[in-house]
Each structure stands twice: as structure tokens, then as C-alpha cells.
Amino acid sequence: MRQYPENTLAADAQFKLAQCYEESGRFDEALEAYVTLAATYPKSPLIANVMIRISDHFFKAEKFDIAAQVGEKFLEKFEGHEYGSRIAFRVGQCYYKAKNYTKAGDSFDRFGKLFPEDALTSLSLFWAGESYRMGGSNSMAFRRYNRCRWDHPASEAAKYARGRLALPEMLQQFESEANSVEDNN
């Protein structure tokens, strides 16, 4: 890399160097090598893989806020990437695990808008409901659980959504929404 920085294989060599550090458990050095790759070869197609690896590392290390930030940047930079839906779902998971429930709910909602046909869409609705419920927004949770069971009735997520709708706070939300419909008539 030092001897032939303009060579077409230099970015690959930098990526392999970073992977070697990562595989040997020296992630700080790997991170530095990945950042060098991004700074030196910003147009390299390897940058997407770098960002996925970095986000994954921080997720496994339970540094969820950092993993979410990297995931958000990935989604901005690599719209339409083959792993975009997985990263978008992971961003929601990160915010949920970091107990940032409103951001988690918003991220899962965004997932549903960006990837309406993805296999994870039913789960994103369920987890949006969970996130909003944990954040104290029962009306938003109620709506997400219902959409999950209506839009994806045969899914595993719908089964869990139906269970959550039986919780006292969701039954109370049902009563509240039913009363508001009656008041408007």
C-alpha cells in the first residue's frame, strides 16, 4: 500500500490489513485501518462492507448508540444496497437495546416505509409497537400491533402482536379509541 498507493489493488490490500487486525482481536487497529481505507479510497465499493463490519462490531460489543449511528450513515450513503433492509432493521434494534424507545419506534416505522415488501416488515411493525409501548406511547403501540395483525395475519409477529393487544394497557387503549369513534358520531 505504501509502495503502490495508486494501484487498483491498494484499497483491497488496506481492507485485508484491517480484516487481519480484526480477526486477531485488535479491533482498535482494525478500525483505524478501516477509517484509513474510507479516507484514502472514498469511492471504493469496499466502504459498504467496512461500515457493516464496524456497525456489527459495536452491536456485539453492546455499544448500541455507536452501532446505530454507523447504520444510519450506511443507509444515507448506500441507498438501495443489498443489505440495506438488514441494516435498517438493525438500527431499530440498536435504539431499542439502548432503551431509546422513541427513536427505535421511528426507525422501525421508517423500515416499513422503505422496505414494505421485505420479509422483516411484519417484525418491524411488531417492534415499532414494542418500542412505542416501552416508551409510554400506548396509542402508537396499539396502532402498530393492529397493523401487524391486519397486514400480516399469518406471520409469527402477528401472533405476538395479538398477545400484546391483550395487555391491560392495550385493552384500555382499545376502549379509548372505541369511545372516541362513538363521540364523533
Backbone as JSON Lines, residues from 0, in Angstrom:
{"i":0,"aa":"M","n":[0.83,-1.18,0.0],"ca":[0.0,0.0,0.0],"c":[0.87,1.25,0.0]}
{"i":1,"aa":"R","n":[1.96,1.21,0.75],"ca":[2.86,2.37,0.78],"c":[3.61,2.5,-0.53]}
{"i":2,"aa":"Q","n":[4.01,1.36,-1.08],"ca":[4.82,1.38,-2.29],"c":[3.98,1.66,-3.54]}
{"i":3,"aa":"Y","n":[2.75,1.18,-3.58],"ca":[1.9,1.34,-4.76],"c":[0.51,1.86,-4.37]}
{"i":4,"aa":"P","n":[0.42,3.05,-3.8],"ca":[-0.88,3.55,-3.32],"c":[-1.9,3.8,-4.43]}
{"i":5,"aa":"E","n":[-1.45,3.98,-5.65],"ca":[-2.36,4.24,-6.77],"c":[-2.8,2.96,-7.48]}
{"i":6,"aa":"N","n":[-2.23,1.84,-7.1],"ca":[-2.56,0.57,-7.74],"c":[-4.03,0.23,-7.47]}
{"i":7,"aa":"T","n":[-4.66,-0.42,-8.42],"ca":[-6.08,-0.77,-8.27],"c":[-6.32,-1.74,-7.12]}
{"i":8,"aa":"L","n":[-5.28,-2.42,-6.68],"ca":[-5.43,-3.38,-5.57],"c":[-5.11,-2.78,-4.2]}
{"i":9,"aa":"A","n":[-4.72,-1.5,-4.17],"ca":[-4.33,-0.88,-2.9],"c":[-5.5,-0.85,-1.91]}
{"i":10,"aa":"A","n":[-6.7,-0.52,-2.37],"ca":[-7.86,-0.49,-1.47],"c":[-8.15,-1.89,-0.93]}
{"i":11,"aa":"D","n":[-8.02,-2.91,-1.79],"ca":[-8.21,-4.29,-1.34],"c":[-7.18,-4.67,-0.28]}
{"i":12,"aa":"A","n":[-5.95,-4.25,-0.5],"ca":[-4.89,-4.55,0.46],"c":[-5.17,-3.88,1.81]}
{"i":13,"aa":"Q","n":[-5.64,-2.63,1.77],"ca":[-5.98,-1.92,3.01],"c":[-7.11,-2.63,3.73]}
{"i":14,"aa":"F","n":[-8.09,-3.1,2.98],"ca":[-9.22,-3.82,3.56],"c":[-8.74,-5.13,4.2]}
{"i":15,"aa":"K","n":[-7.87,-5.85,3.52],"ca":[-7.34,-7.12,4.06],"c":[-6.51,-6.88,5.31]}
{"i":16,"aa":"L","n":[-5.75,-5.79,5.32],"ca":[-4.98,-5.44,6.51],"c":[-5.92,-5.24,7.7]}
{"i":17,"aa":"A","n":[-6.98,-4.48,7.47],"ca":[-7.96,-4.22,8.54],"c":[-8.61,-5.53,9.01]}
{"i":18,"aa":"Q","n":[-8.93,-6.4,8.06],"ca":[-9.52,-7.7,8.43],"c":[-8.55,-8.52,9.28]}
{"i":19,"aa":"C","n":[-7.27,-8.48,8.94],"ca":[-6.27,-9.22,9.73],"c":[-6.26,-8.72,11.17]}
{"i":20,"aa":"Y","n":[-6.26,-7.4,11.33],"ca":[-6.3,-6.84,12.69],"c":[-7.57,-7.29,13.41]}
{"i":21,"aa":"E","n":[-8.69,-7.22,12.68],"ca":[-9.97,-7.59,13.29],"c":[-9.98,-9.06,13.71]}
{"i":22,"aa":"E","n":[-9.52,-9.93,12.83],"ca":[-9.51,-11.36,13.12],"c":[-8.56,-11.71,14.26]}
{"i":23,"aa":"S","n":[-7.53,-10.91,14.47],"ca":[-6.59,-11.19,15.56],"c":[-7.02,-10.51,16.86]}
{"i":24,"aa":"G","n":[-8.23,-9.93,16.87],"ca":[-8.76,-9.36,18.1],"c":[-8.25,-7.96,18.39]}
{"i":25,"aa":"R","n":[-7.66,-7.31,17.43],"ca":[-7.11,-5.97,17.62],"c":[-8.02,-4.97,16.89]}
{"i":26,"aa":"F","n":[-9.22,-4.8,17.44],"ca":[-10.22,-4.02,16.71],"c":[-9.88,-2.54,16.62]}
{"i":27,"aa":"D","n":[-9.21,-1.98,17.61],"ca":[-8.84,-0.57,17.51],"c":[-7.96,-0.33,16.29]}
{"i":28,"aa":"E","n":[-7.01,-1.23,16.07],"ca":[-6.15,-1.11,14.89],"c":[-6.94,-1.38,13.6]}
{"i":29,"aa":"A","n":[-7.86,-2.33,13.68],"ca":[-8.71,-2.61,12.52],"c":[-9.55,-1.39,12.18]}
{"i":30,"aa":"L","n":[-10.12,-0.76,13.21],"ca":[-10.95,0.42,13.0],"c":[-10.12,1.53,12.33]}
{"i":31,"aa":"E","n":[-8.91,1.72,12.81],"ca":[-8.02,2.72,12.22],"c":[-7.73,2.39,10.75]}
{"i":32,"aa":"A","n":[-7.51,1.12,10.45],"ca":[-7.24,0.7,9.07],"c":[-8.49,0.88,8.2]}
{"i":33,"aa":"Y","n":[-9.67,0.6,8.76],"ca":[-10.91,0.8,8.01],"c":[-11.13,2.29,7.72]}
{"i":34,"aa":"V","n":[-10.89,3.12,8.72],"ca":[-11.04,4.57,8.54],"c":[-10.06,5.08,7.5]}
{"i":35,"aa":"T","n":[-8.83,4.56,7.53],"ca":[-7.83,4.92,6.52],"c":[-8.31,4.53,5.13]}
{"i":36,"aa":"L","n":[-8.9,3.36,5.02],"ca":[-9.45,2.92,3.73],"c":[-10.5,3.9,3.23]}
{"i":37,"aa":"A","n":[-11.43,4.27,4.11],"ca":[-12.51,5.18,3.73],"c":[-11.97,6.56,3.34]}
{"i":38,"aa":"A","n":[-10.96,7.03,4.08],"ca":[-10.4,8.35,3.8],"c":[-9.54,8.35,2.53]}
{"i":39,"aa":"T","n":[-8.8,7.29,2.31],"ca":[-7.87,7.23,1.18],"c":[-8.56,6.83,-0.11]}
{"i":40,"aa":"Y","n":[-9.55,5.94,-0.01],"ca":[-10.24,5.42,-1.2],"c":[-11.76,5.58,-1.03]}
{"i":41,"aa":"P","n":[-12.24,6.82,-0.95],"ca":[-13.66,7.05,-0.64],"c":[-14.65,6.47,-1.66]}
{"i":42,"aa":"K","n":[-14.2,6.19,-2.85],"ca":[-15.1,5.65,-3.87],"c":[-15.03,4.12,-3.96]}
{"i":43,"aa":"S","n":[-14.27,3.51,-3.08],"ca":[-14.12,2.06,-3.11],"c":[-15.44,1.38,-2.77]}
{"i":44,"aa":"P","n":[-15.79,0.34,-3.52],"ca":[-17.01,-0.41,-3.2],"c":[-16.88,-1.18,-1.87]}
{"i":45,"aa":"L","n":[-15.69,-1.23,-1.31],"ca":[-15.48,-1.92,-0.03],"c":[-15.99,-1.12,1.16]}
{"i":46,"aa":"I","n":[-16.25,0.17,0.96],"ca":[-16.68,1.02,2.08],"c":[-17.98,0.5,2.71]}
{"i":47,"aa":"A","n":[-18.9,0.02,1.89],"ca":[-20.15,-0.52,2.44],"c":[-19.85,-1.69,3.38]}
{"i":48,"aa":"N","n":[-18.98,-2.6,2.96],"ca":[-18.6,-3.73,3.82],"c":[-17.93,-3.27,5.1]}
{"i":49,"aa":"V","n":[-17.11,-2.23,4.97],"ca":[-16.43,-1.67,6.14],"c":[-17.46,-1.18,7.15]}
{"i":50,"aa":"M","n":[-18.44,-0.42,6.67],"ca":[-19.44,0.14,7.59],"c":[-20.28,-0.96,8.24]}
{"i":51,"aa":"I","n":[-20.59,-2.0,7.48],"ca":[-21.35,-3.12,8.05],"c":[-20.53,-3.8,9.15]}
{"i":52,"aa":"R","n":[-19.25,-4.02,8.88],"ca":[-18.38,-4.69,9.87],"c":[-18.24,-3.84,11.14]}
{"i":53,"aa":"I","n":[-18.09,-2.53,10.96],"ca":[-17.94,-1.65,12.12],"c":[-19.22,-1.63,12.94]}
{"i":54,"aa":"S","n":[-20.36,-1.49,12.28],"ca":[-21.64,-1.49,12.98],"c":[-21.84,-2.82,13.73]}
{"i":55,"aa":"D","n":[-21.53,-3.91,13.05],"ca":[-21.68,-5.23,13.66],"c":[-20.78,-5.38,14.89]}
{"i":56,"aa":"H","n":[-19.56,-4.88,14.8],"ca":[-18.64,-4.95,15.94],"c":[-19.22,-4.22,17.15]}
{"i":57,"aa":"F","n":[-19.7,-3.0,16.93],"ca":[-20.23,-2.22,18.04],"c":[-21.54,-2.81,18.57]}
{"i":58,"aa":"F","n":[-22.33,-3.43,17.71],"ca":[-23.54,-4.11,18.17],"c":[-23.17,-5.26,19.11]}
{"i":59,"aa":"K","n":[-22.21,-6.08,18.68],"ca":[-21.78,-7.22,19.51],"c":[-21.14,-6.76,20.81]}
{"i":60,"aa":"A","n":[-20.49,-5.6,20.77],"ca":[-19.86,-5.05,21.98],"c":[-20.88,-4.3,22.85]}
{"i":61,"aa":"E","n":[-22.15,-4.33,22.44],"ca":[-23.25,-3.67,23.14],"c":[-23.07,-2.16,23.26]}
{"i":62,"aa":"K","n":[-22.42,-1.58,22.27],"ca":[-22.32,-0.12,22.15],"c":[-23.34,0.27,21.08]}
{"i":63,"aa":"F","n":[-24.61,0.18,21.49],"ca":[-25.72,0.27,20.56],"c":[-25.86,1.64,19.91]}
{"i":64,"aa":"D","n":[-25.57,2.7,20.65],"ca":[-25.68,4.04,20.07],"c":[-24.7,4.21,18.9]}
{"i":65,"aa":"I","n":[-23.48,3.73,19.07],"ca":[-22.49,3.85,18.01],"c":[-22.88,2.97,16.82]}
{"i":66,"aa":"A","n":[-23.32,1.75,17.1],"ca":[-23.75,0.86,16.02],"c":[-24.89,1.48,15.23]}
{"i":67,"aa":"A","n":[-25.83,2.12,15.93],"ca":[-26.97,2.78,15.25],"c":[-26.48,3.94,14.39]}
{"i":68,"aa":"Q","n":[-25.56,4.73,14.9],"ca":[-25.04,5.87,14.13],"c":[-24.36,5.39,12.85]}
{"i":69,"aa":"V","n":[-23.56,4.35,12.95],"ca":[-22.89,3.81,11.76],"c":[-23.94,3.27,10.78]}
{"i":70,"aa":"G","n":[-24.95,2.6,11.31],"ca":[-26.02,2.08,10.46],"c":[-26.77,3.2,9.75]}
{"i":71,"aa":"E","n":[-27.05,4.29,10.46],"ca":[-27.74,5.44,9.86],"c":[-26.91,6.02,8.72]}
{"i":72,"aa":"K","n":[-25.6,6.15,8.94],"ca":[-24.71,6.69,7.9],"c":[-24.68,5.75,6.7]}
{"i":73,"aa":"F","n":[-24.67,4.45,6.96],"ca":[-24.69,3.46,5.89],"c":[-25.92,3.66,5.02]}
{"i":74,"aa":"L","n":[-27.09,3.81,5.66],"ca":[-28.34,3.96,4.93],"c":[-28.36,5.24,4.09]}
{"i":75,"aa":"E","n":[-27.75,6.31,4.62],"ca":[-27.65,7.56,3.87],"c":[-26.77,7.39,2.63]}
{"i":76,"aa":"K","n":[-25.64,6.74,2.84],"ca":[-24.61,6.65,1.8],"c":[-24.89,5.57,0.76]}
{"i":77,"aa":"F","n":[-25.53,4.49,1.17],"ca":[-25.69,3.33,0.28],"c":[-27.15,2.95,0.08]}
{"i":78,"aa":"E","n":[-27.94,3.92,-0.33],"ca":[-29.35,3.67,-0.62],"c":[-29.46,2.59,-1.7]}
{"i":79,"aa":"G","n":[-30.31,1.61,-1.46],"ca":[-30.51,0.55,-2.43],"c":[-29.51,-0.6,-2.32]}
{"i":80,"aa":"H","n":[-28.64,-0.57,-1.32],"ca":[-27.66,-1.65,-1.12],"c":[-28.38,-2.95,-0.78]}
{"i":81,"aa":"E","n":[-27.81,-4.06,-1.2],"ca":[-28.46,-5.36,-0.98],"c":[-28.69,-5.66,0.51]}
{"i":82,"aa":"Y","n":[-27.88,-5.1,1.4],"ca":[-28.07,-5.33,2.83],"c":[-28.75,-4.15,3.52]}
{"i":83,"aa":"G","n":[-29.29,-3.22,2.74],"ca":[-29.93,-2.03,3.31],"c":[-31.04,-2.36,4.28]}
{"i":84,"aa":"S","n":[-31.89,-3.31,3.92],"ca":[-33.02,-3.63,4.82],"c":[-32.52,-4.22,6.14]}
{"i":85,"aa":"R","n":[-31.5,-5.04,6.07],"ca":[-30.97,-5.65,7.3],"c":[-30.35,-4.6,8.21]}
{"i":86,"aa":"I","n":[-29.64,-3.66,7.59],"ca":[-29.03,-2.59,8.38],"c":[-30.12,-1.69,8.97]}
{"i":87,"aa":"A","n":[-31.14,-1.38,8.19],"ca":[-32.24,-0.54,8.69],"c":[-32.93,-1.2,9.89]}
{"i":88,"aa":"F","n":[-33.15,-2.51,9.8],"ca":[-33.76,-3.23,10.92],"c":[-32.83,-3.2,12.14]}
{"i":89,"aa":"R","n":[-31.54,-3.4,11.89],"ca":[-30.54,-3.4,12.97],"c":[-30.51,-2.05,13.67]}
{"i":90,"aa":"V","n":[-30.68,-0.95,12.92],"ca":[-30.7,0.38,13.54],"c":[-31.82,0.44,14.58]}
{"i":91,"aa":"G","n":[-33.01,-0.05,14.21],"ca":[-34.11,-0.08,15.17],"c":[-33.79,-0.93,16.38]}
{"i":92,"aa":"Q","n":[-33.17,-2.09,16.15],"ca":[-32.77,-2.95,17.27],"c":[-31.78,-2.24,18.19]}
{"i":93,"aa":"C","n":[-30.85,-1.51,17.59],"ca":[-29.85,-0.8,18.39],"c":[-30.51,0.22,19.31]}
{"i":94,"aa":"Y","n":[-31.41,1.02,18.73],"ca":[-32.08,2.03,19.56],"c":[-32.93,1.37,20.65]}
{"i":95,"aa":"Y","n":[-33.57,0.26,20.32],"ca":[-34.37,-0.46,21.32],"c":[-33.48,-0.96,22.46]}
{"i":96,"aa":"K","n":[-32.38,-1.59,22.1],"ca":[-31.48,-2.13,23.12],"c":[-30.82,-1.02,23.95]}
{"i":97,"aa":"A","n":[-30.69,0.16,23.35],"ca":[-30.14,1.3,24.08],"c":[-31.22,2.0,24.92]}
{"i":98,"aa":"K","n":[-32.43,1.44,24.87],"ca":[-33.58,1.98,25.61],"c":[-33.99,3.37,25.12]}
{"i":99,"aa":"N","n":[-33.67,3.67,23.88],"ca":[-34.12,4.9,23.25],"c":[-35.35,4.53,22.43]}
{"i":100,"aa":"Y","n":[-36.46,4.33,23.13],"ca":[-37.63,3.7,22.55],"c":[-38.31,4.52,21.47]}
{"i":101,"aa":"T","n":[-38.34,5.83,21.62],"ca":[-38.97,6.66,20.59],"c":[-38.19,6.55,19.28]}
{"i":102,"aa":"K","n":[-36.86,6.65,19.36],"ca":[-36.05,6.51,18.15],"c":[-36.18,5.11,17.56]}
{"i":103,"aa":"A","n":[-36.29,4.13,18.43],"ca":[-36.46,2.74,17.95],"c":[-37.77,2.63,17.17]}
{"i":104,"aa":"G","n":[-38.85,3.13,17.75],"ca":[-40.14,3.08,17.08],"c":[-40.11,3.81,15.74]}
{"i":105,"aa":"D","n":[-39.49,4.98,15.74],"ca":[-39.37,5.75,14.5],"c":[-38.54,4.98,13.46]}
{"i":106,"aa":"S","n":[-37.48,4.32,13.92],"ca":[-36.63,3.55,13.0],"c":[-37.38,2.36,12.42]}
{"i":107,"aa":"F","n":[-38.13,1.66,13.24],"ca":[-38.92,0.53,12.73],"c":[-40.02,1.02,11.78]}
{"i":108,"aa":"D","n":[-40.61,2.17,12.08],"ca":[-41.6,2.75,11.17],"c":[-40.95,3.09,9.82]}
{"i":109,"aa":"R","n":[-39.77,3.7,9.88],"ca":[-39.04,4.05,8.66],"c":[-38.72,2.8,7.85]}
{"i":110,"aa":"F","n":[-38.37,1.72,8.55],"ca":[-38.11,0.45,7.87],"c":[-39.32,0.05,7.03]}
{"i":111,"aa":"G","n":[-40.51,0.11,7.63],"ca":[-41.72,-0.29,6.93],"c":[-42.0,0.56,5.7]}
{"i":112,"aa":"K","n":[-41.64,1.83,5.76],"ca":[-41.84,2.71,4.61],"c":[-40.82,2.43,3.51]}
{"i":113,"aa":"L","n":[-39.57,2.18,3.92],"ca":[-38.5,1.95,2.93],"c":[-38.55,0.56,2.31]}
{"i":114,"aa":"F","n":[-38.99,-0.43,3.11],"ca":[-38.94,-1.82,2.66],"c":[-40.28,-2.53,2.89]}
{"i":115,"aa":"P","n":[-41.36,-2.04,2.28],"ca":[-42.69,-2.58,2.57],"c":[-42.86,-4.05,2.18]}
{"i":116,"aa":"E","n":[-42.07,-4.55,1.26],"ca":[-42.21,-5.93,0.8],"c":[-41.18,-6.88,1.42]}
{"i":117,"aa":"D","n":[-40.35,-6.37,2.31],"ca":[-39.29,-7.19,2.9],"c":[-39.88,-8.21,3.88]}
{"i":118,"aa":"A","n":[-39.18,-9.32,4.03],"ca":[-39.62,-10.37,4.96],"c":[-39.65,-9.89,6.41]}
{"i":119,"aa":"L","n":[-38.89,-8.85,6.72],"ca":[-38.84,-8.34,8.1],"c":[-39.91,-7.27,8.39]}
{"i":120,"aa":"T","n":[-40.75,-6.96,7.41],"ca":[-41.74,-5.89,7.6],"c":[-42.71,-6.18,8.74]}
{"i":121,"aa":"S","n":[-43.19,-7.42,8.84],"ca":[-44.12,-7.74,9.93],"c":[-43.42,-7.58,11.29]}
{"i":122,"aa":"L","n":[-42.17,-8.01,11.35],"ca":[-41.42,-7.85,12.6],"c":[-41.17,-6.37,12.91]}
{"i":123,"aa":"S","n":[-40.93,-5.57,11.87],"ca":[-40.7,-4.15,12.11],"c":[-41.95,-3.49,12.7]}
{"i":124,"aa":"L","n":[-43.13,-3.91,12.25],"ca":[-44.37,-3.37,12.83],"c":[-44.51,-3.79,14.3]}
{"i":125,"aa":"F","n":[-44.24,-5.06,14.55],"ca":[-44.33,-5.53,15.93],"c":[-43.35,-4.77,16.83]}
{"i":126,"aa":"W","n":[-42.09,-4.64,16.36],"ca":[-41.08,-3.99,17.19],"c":[-41.31,-2.49,17.3]}
{"i":127,"aa":"A","n":[-41.94,-1.89,16.3],"ca":[-42.34,-0.49,16.44],"c":[-43.35,-0.4,17.58]}
{"i":128,"aa":"G","n":[-44.32,-1.34,17.61],"ca":[-45.3,-1.37,18.69],"c":[-44.63,-1.55,20.05]}
{"i":129,"aa":"E","n":[-43.71,-2.5,20.12],"ca":[-42.99,-2.73,21.39],"c":[-42.24,-1.48,21.83]}
{"i":130,"aa":"S","n":[-41.58,-0.84,20.87],"ca":[-40.79,0.35,21.19],"c":[-41.68,1.46,21.73]}
{"i":131,"aa":"Y","n":[-42.77,1.72,21.02],"ca":[-43.67,2.78,21.48],"c":[-44.3,2.43,22.83]}
{"i":132,"aa":"R","n":[-44.65,1.17,23.03],"ca":[-45.24,0.76,24.32],"c":[-44.24,0.97,25.45]}
{"i":133,"aa":"M","n":[-43.0,0.55,25.21],"ca":[-41.97,0.71,26.24],"c":[-41.67,2.19,26.49]}
{"i":134,"aa":"G","n":[-41.86,3.02,25.46],"ca":[-41.64,4.46,25.6],"c":[-42.85,5.2,26.16]}
{"i":135,"aa":"G","n":[-43.93,4.46,26.44],"ca":[-45.1,5.06,27.06],"c":[-46.12,5.63,26.08]}
{"i":136,"aa":"S","n":[-45.97,5.34,24.81],"ca":[-46.93,5.83,23.82],"c":[-47.86,4.68,23.42]}
{"i":137,"aa":"N","n":[-48.83,4.41,24.27],"ca":[-49.72,3.27,24.06],"c":[-50.57,3.4,22.8]}
{"i":138,"aa":"S","n":[-50.98,4.61,22.44],"ca":[-51.81,4.76,21.24],"c":[-51.01,4.38,19.99]}
{"i":139,"aa":"M","n":[-49.76,4.8,19.93],"ca":[-48.94,4.43,18.77],"c":[-48.65,2.93,18.77]}
{"i":140,"aa":"A","n":[-48.4,2.37,19.94],"ca":[-48.15,0.93,20.05],"c":[-49.38,0.15,19.58]}
{"i":141,"aa":"F","n":[-50.54,0.56,20.05],"ca":[-51.8,-0.09,19.69],"c":[-51.98,-0.12,18.18]}
{"i":142,"aa":"R","n":[-51.7,1.0,17.54],"ca":[-51.86,1.08,16.08],"c":[-50.87,0.16,15.35]}
{"i":143,"aa":"R","n":[-49.63,0.1,15.83],"ca":[-48.62,-0.76,15.17],"c":[-48.96,-2.23,15.35]}
{"i":144,"aa":"Y","n":[-49.39,-2.62,16.55],"ca":[-49.78,-4.01,16.78],"c":[-50.95,-4.4,15.86]}
{"i":145,"aa":"N","n":[-51.93,-3.51,15.76],"ca":[-53.08,-3.78,14.89],"c":[-52.67,-3.88,13.43]}
{"i":146,"aa":"R","n":[-51.83,-2.96,12.97],"ca":[-51.38,-3.04,11.58],"c":[-50.63,-4.32,11.33]}
{"i":147,"aa":"C","n":[-49.84,-4.76,12.29],"ca":[-49.1,-6.01,12.15],"c":[-50.06,-7.17,11.94]}
{"i":148,"aa":"R","n":[-51.09,-7.25,12.78],"ca":[-52.01,-8.39,12.67],"c":[-52.92,-8.28,11.46]}
{"i":149,"aa":"W","n":[-53.25,-7.05,11.03],"ca":[-54.11,-6.89,9.86],"c":[-53.33,-7.11,8.55]}
{"i":150,"aa":"D","n":[-52.13,-6.52,8.47],"ca":[-51.36,-6.58,7.22],"c":[-50.61,-7.9,7.03]}
{"i":151,"aa":"H","n":[-50.31,-8.58,8.14],"ca":[-49.52,-9.82,8.08],"c":[-50.13,-10.87,9.01]}
{"i":152,"aa":"P","n":[-51.39,-11.23,8.8],"ca":[-52.1,-12.09,9.77],"c":[-51.49,-13.46,9.99]}
{"i":153,"aa":"A","n":[-50.79,-14.01,9.02],"ca":[-50.24,-15.36,9.18],"c":[-48.82,-15.35,9.74]}
{"i":154,"aa":"S","n":[-48.26,-14.18,9.99],"ca":[-46.86,-14.11,10.44],"c":[-46.73,-14.44,11.92]}
{"i":155,"aa":"E","n":[-45.53,-14.81,12.28],"ca":[-45.19,-15.05,13.69],"c":[-45.34,-13.75,14.48]}
{"i":156,"aa":"A","n":[-44.96,-12.64,13.85],"ca":[-45.05,-11.33,14.5],"c":[-46.51,-10.99,14.84]}
{"i":157,"aa":"A","n":[-47.44,-11.36,13.96],"ca":[-48.86,-11.09,14.21],"c":[-49.35,-11.84,15.45]}
{"i":158,"aa":"K","n":[-48.83,-13.05,15.63],"ca":[-49.2,-13.83,16.81],"c":[-48.77,-13.09,18.08]}
{"i":159,"aa":"Y","n":[-47.54,-12.56,18.06],"ca":[-47.06,-11.8,19.22],"c":[-47.84,-10.49,19.39]}
{"i":160,"aa":"A","n":[-48.19,-9.86,18.26],"ca":[-48.96,-8.61,18.32],"c":[-50.32,-8.86,18.96]}
{"i":161,"aa":"R","n":[-50.97,-9.96,18.58],"ca":[-52.27,-10.29,19.18],"c":[-52.12,-10.48,20.7]}
{"i":162,"aa":"G","n":[-51.03,-11.09,21.11],"ca":[-50.78,-11.26,22.54],"c":[-50.6,-9.93,23.25]}
{"i":163,"aa":"R","n":[-49.87,-9.02,22.62],"ca":[-49.66,-7.7,23.23],"c":[-50.97,-6.91,23.3]}
{"i":164,"aa":"L","n":[-51.85,-7.1,22.32],"ca":[-53.13,-6.39,22.33],"c":[-54.02,-6.84,23.49]}
{"i":165,"aa":"A","n":[-53.69,-7.96,24.1],"ca":[-54.45,-8.44,25.26],"c":[-53.93,-7.86,26.58]}
{"i":166,"aa":"L","n":[-52.85,-7.09,26.53],"ca":[-52.33,-6.46,27.75],"c":[-53.32,-5.41,28.25]}
{"i":167,"aa":"P","n":[-53.4,-5.23,29.56],"ca":[-54.37,-4.27,30.11],"c":[-54.26,-2.87,29.48]}
{"i":168,"aa":"E","n":[-53.05,-2.38,29.28],"ca":[-52.91,-1.03,28.72],"c":[-53.38,-0.96,27.26]}
{"i":169,"aa":"M","n":[-53.29,-2.08,26.54],"ca":[-53.76,-2.1,25.16],"c":[-55.29,-2.24,25.11]}
{"i":170,"aa":"L","n":[-55.85,-3.0,26.05],"ca":[-57.32,-3.09,26.15],"c":[-57.9,-1.73,26.52]}
{"i":171,"aa":"Q","n":[-57.21,-1.03,27.39],"ca":[-57.63,0.32,27.77],"c":[-57.54,1.25,26.54]}
{"i":172,"aa":"Q","n":[-56.52,1.09,25.75],"ca":[-56.38,1.9,24.53],"c":[-57.5,1.59,23.54]}
{"i":173,"aa":"F","n":[-57.87,0.32,23.45],"ca":[-58.98,-0.08,22.59],"c":[-60.26,0.63,23.02]}
{"i":174,"aa":"E","n":[-60.52,0.61,24.33],"ca":[-61.71,1.28,24.88],"c":[-61.69,2.77,24.56]}
{"i":175,"aa":"S","n":[-60.53,3.37,24.73],"ca":[-60.37,4.81,24.48],"c":[-60.65,5.14,23.02]}
{"i":176,"aa":"E","n":[-60.11,4.35,22.11],"ca":[-60.32,4.59,20.68],"c":[-61.77,4.33,20.29]}
{"i":177,"aa":"A","n":[-62.37,3.3,20.87],"ca":[-63.78,3.0,20.57],"c":[-64.67,4.14,21.05]}
{"i":178,"aa":"N","n":[-64.37,4.69,22.24],"ca":[-65.16,5.79,22.76],"c":[-65.0,7.05,21.9]}
{"i":179,"aa":"S","n":[-63.82,7.29,21.39],"ca":[-63.6,8.48,20.56],"c":[-64.36,8.36,19.23]}
{"i":180,"aa":"V","n":[-64.49,7.14,18.7],"ca":[-65.27,6.93,17.47],"c":[-66.74,7.2,17.75]}
{"i":181,"aa":"E","n":[-67.22,6.71,18.9],"ca":[-68.62,6.93,19.27],"c":[-68.92,8.4,19.49]}
{"i":182,"aa":"D","n":[-67.98,9.12,20.1],"ca":[-68.17,10.56,20.37],"c":[-68.23,11.37,19.07]}
{"i":183,"aa":"N","n":[-67.54,10.89,18.03],"ca":[-67.52,11.61,16.76],"c":[-68.77,11.33,15.92]}
{"i":184,"aa":"N","n":[-69.56,10.36,16.3],"ca":[-70.78,10.03,15.54],"c":[-71.95,10.7,16.1]}
